[in-house]
Amino acid sequence: MRHWLRFRPPELALDVGTANTRIHISGAGLVLSQASVLCTHGRDSLRAGGRPTVSVGDEARKMLGRLPQNIEAITPIRGGVISNFQASEQMIRQFVRHARKGRRLTNAPRITVSVPGGATQVERRSFKEAIHGAGASHVALFERPLAAALGAGLAISEATGCMVVDVGAGTTEIGVIALGSVVRGASARVGGDTFDQAIVNYVRRTHGLLIGEHTAQRVKLEIGSALPPTYELVTGVTGRSLAEGVPRSMTLSSHEIYEAIIEPLDQIVSLLRRVLESTPPELAADIADRGFTLTGGSAMLRGLDQRLREETGLPVAVADQPMTCVIRGTGLAIETLDPHFFA
């Protein structure tokens, strides 16, 4: 039996997100969580026989904004789907190799990857081809709302409906789930990155200061809120003055950051209302009773659960460890669900 298990293809769950990539190995749990960033010697180096990748993952993210002219930073996942095929394949290959390092896994792995519910057939095929190119022997797709719900501890196979709102870096996924399938769902390319870019644009437009996305993300986490602040919080930022062309520092307030991100917040609320309006009455009754669960890294934005509760009148709960719900759910899926759940 040990001999047979040694040569059995390893089962991997993969969550290739806009901000982070995570890998779960069946029987071992979560083994890798890295930034979805690749630094290379230009795009020609991604071709077969090209120069090796400079860095990948968290190491590459630290280099953003500090790279010499001959090195290019690539974020190959945009809006939850592949925007650069060659870079995605290279990045996934290196992550899978790193996840398997030191483990007695000899055969090419079978990989199940979570995909946005709103992904087109072309985008789904790109995931399959990129992961096959990264060395997988078999690739299956698993709907992201199902993965998020499963990772949040919701019973997706029951007749009683449940609902999940996954607010990631690149997309917001909403799913009303019953009997193991998404009965009503919607996806929009708005999430944590949209909040960050909105802050960058606000500071540029209002104060004539250009700040980086890392600075915007820090500001969002420190003083950002999905509700009008009841008390003032402030934080300092440094950027380049557009008028003078030199570094300048200033202070931003929580009221300003709320004003900056109100538009993407309204987009999420609008998406949620559209799904609720199209939900069948029986499932709507279940959701009215049980509410819905927030997952994804941006679920931790201060006051987001309260904002959605006020907008819908429904109970809202934030999942435990919301950032890893999708990968934990995909990992549970490969270990416990029947093959008909996968595409």
N, C-alpha and C positions, 0 to 999 in steps of 0.2 A: 504493500500500500504506500509506504514512504517513497519507494522508487517511482510509482505511478504519479504521486502528487508532485514529485520533483520536476517531472517533464510535462505536467499539465500546464497549458497556457495560463499565465497569471491574469486575473480579472482586475482591471483598473477603472475607477470612476474619475472623470475629468471635468473640471469646471473652468473653462477658458473665459474669464471675464475681461471687461474693458480695463479694469484696474489691476486685478490679481488673477493668477492661475493657481488652482489647487488640485492636488491629486490624492485620491484615496485608493489604497490597495486592499483588496478583499482579505480579511483575516489580520490585517496590520493597522487599519484605520487611516487617518489623515497623515500623510508622510511628507507633503510638500505644500508650501504656500509662498508664492513669489510674485513680484510685480510683473505684469505683462508688458515688459519692455525689453528691447534688444538693441545693442550698440554694435555697429558694423563699420567696415571700411567702405562705405558707400553701397548702393544697391547691387552693383556688379558682383560684390563679394558673396551675395546670397545664392548665386548660381553654382551649379555643380563644379567643384574644383576651384572655387573662389577662395579668397583669403579667409582665415578662421574668424569667427565672431569675437569681438573684443570683450564683451560682457553681456550677461543676460540676467533678468530678474531684479532682485533688490539692489544688487551691485550696480546694474545699469541705471536704475532709477536715481541712485545717488549722483550719477554723472550728468543728469539732465540739466541743461543750462550752463554746463561747465566744460563742454566738449571742444576739442580743437577742430579746425575746419575739415580735416581729413577723416573725421569720425562722425557718423550719422546715428542719431537715436531714432528708433522706430517703435511706435506703439501700434502693433498690427491688428488689434481688435478695437473697433469703433462701433458704438451703439450696440454692443453685445454680439456683433458678427464680424467675420473676417474682412478686413479692408486691404491687407497686404498678404497675398497667399504665400509667397516664398518665405517671408519673414515669419509668418505664423507656423509654417511647417518646421522651419529651423528652430524656433523657440520651443515648440512642443516637443520636438525630438530631444533637445537638451534637457528639458524638464523631466521627460520620461526616463532618460538615461540616469539623471541624478536621483530620481525617486527609486529606481531599481538598484542603485549602487549599494554594494554590500549585502544584497539579498540573493539567495540562491534561486534566481528566476532565469531559466535558460531559454525558454521559448519566447517567441514574439507575443506580446500581450494582446488580450481582447480588451478593448477600451469602449466604455459607454460615456458619452459626453452630453452635458445638458445644453439645450439650445433654446433661444427665446421662442415663446409661443407664436410671435408674429413673424418669425424668420420665413423667407420665401424658399421655394424649392431649390433655387440656385444657391442661396446662402447655406441651406442644409447640405447640399452636395459639396460645397466648398469645405465645410467642416469634415465631412467624411473623407474627401480626397487628401486634405492636409494631414489628417491623423493617420491615414493609410501610408502617406508619404513619410511620416515620422517613424514608421516601423511597426504599426499595429497589424495584427493578423486578421482582426475583425473589428468593425466599428458599428456601434448602435447609438441611436439618438434618444434622448429622454427629455420630455417637455420640462422647461424650467419651472413653471408654476407648480407642477406635480412634485418636482424635486424640492422646492422651497417648502411646500406644505408638509411633505414627508419628513424633512429635516426639522421642521418646527413641532413635530409630534402630532400632527393632525391625522385623523383616520380617513385616508383618501378612498378606501375601498367600500365604505359604508354607503347606504342609500341616503342617509341624512347628509345634507349639503354642508360644505365648509368653504371658506373663502380666504385667500392669501393675497397680500399686496407686497410684492418684492421690489424694493427701491434700491437698485444697484448703482454702480458708477455711471454706466452708459445707458441703461434702460430701466423703465418701470414696467413690471409684469403683474397683471391682475388675473386671477383665475377663480371662478366658482366651480367647485369640484364635487362630484358625486359618482359613486360606483367606479372609481378608478380612472375617470376621464375629466377633462376640462369641458364643462357644459357651456359656460360663457367665459370669455376671456378677452383681454385687450393688452396691447403692448405699445409703448411709446418710447422714443429715444430721448428721454429726459431722466436725469438722475443726478448723482453727486457731482459728476463732471460739469453738468449744465449749471449747477449752483456755483461751482468754482468759476466758470467762465463768466457768469452773470456778475460776480463780485469784481473780477478783473475789468469788465466793461464799465461797471458803475464807477469804480475808482478812477479809471481813465477819463470817463466823461465828466464826472463831477469835480475831480481834484486835479486833473491833468497829470496824473502819476501812473506810470506803467509798472505794474507788479506782475510777478510770475504766478503760475497756477499753484505751485507748492505753497506760496505765501497765502494765496486765496483760500486754499484748503485749510491751512492752519487757522486763519481768521474765522472761517465757517465753524470749525470745531470749537474754537475758544468762545466766540460770542454770537454765533449764528443762532437763529430761532425761527420756527415756523409760525409763531404767534407774535403779535406786537409786544415787545418787551415791557414788563411791568416795572423794571428798574434798569438803569443804564450800566452797561458793561463797555469797557474800552480796551483796545489793544493797539500796539504800535506796529507800523509797517515801514519798510524801506523799498523804494523803487527808483526808477529813472524819471526825472522831470521831463515832460514832453516839450516844455517851453525853453528850458535851459540846457537840456541834454546831459545833466549831471545827476548823481545820486541825491535823493532827498528823503527825509523821514517825516512821518505824520502819524496822527492818531485817528483810528476809526471807531465809531460807536456801534452798539448793537442795533440801534434804531436804523442806522444807515444800512447795515447788512440785511436787516429784515426787508427794507425797501428794495435792496438789490435783488433779492431772491424771490420776491413775491410773484413774479410772472411764472417761473417754472413750478412753483408751488401750486398756482392756480391751474396749470396744465395737468398736474397729478390729480387734483380734486375733480377736474372736468372728466378725466379718463375714468376715475372711480365711479362717478355718477352715471356715465354712459353704460358701464357694465351693470350697475345695480338696476337701471331702468329696463335693461333687456333680459334680466334674470327671470325665469319662470316662477309663477306665484308660490308653488310649493317650496322651491329652494329659497325664495326670498323670505318665506316664513322661518325657515331654518336659520338663515343669516341674521334675521331680526332678533332671534332668540340667542344665538351663539356669538354674533359679531364676526369680526375678521382679525387675522393675524398679520402683523407687519414683520417682514424679514428684509435682509439686505443691509449693506453697510450704512446707507443713508437713513435707515429706520432709526438710527441713533441721533439724528438731528433733533436738537432740543425742541420739545413741544409738538413734534410732528404727529404723534399719536393723538394728542389732545385736539390738534387742528382738524384731523380727519374725523374724530368723534363729534366735534361741534358741527362740521359740515354735513355729516350723514345722520347723526342721531343714533348711531350704532355703537355697541361695545367694541373697543379696539384694544388688542394686547400686542405688546412687542415680544417676539420670540426670544428665548434664551440664546445667547451667542448668535445674533441675527446675521453677522457677516459670513458665517460658515454653514448656514442652513442648506444652501443649494448643494454643496459638496457632500455634506452629511446625508442629505436626502438621496442623492445619486448613489452614494455608497450603500445605503440601506436598500436601494432598489436592486442593485446587482446581486445582493446577498439574499433578498427575501421575495422579490416579485417574479411573477411568471413572464416568459419571453414576450407575450402579447402586449405588454405595456410599452415595449420599445419599438422604435422605427428602424 
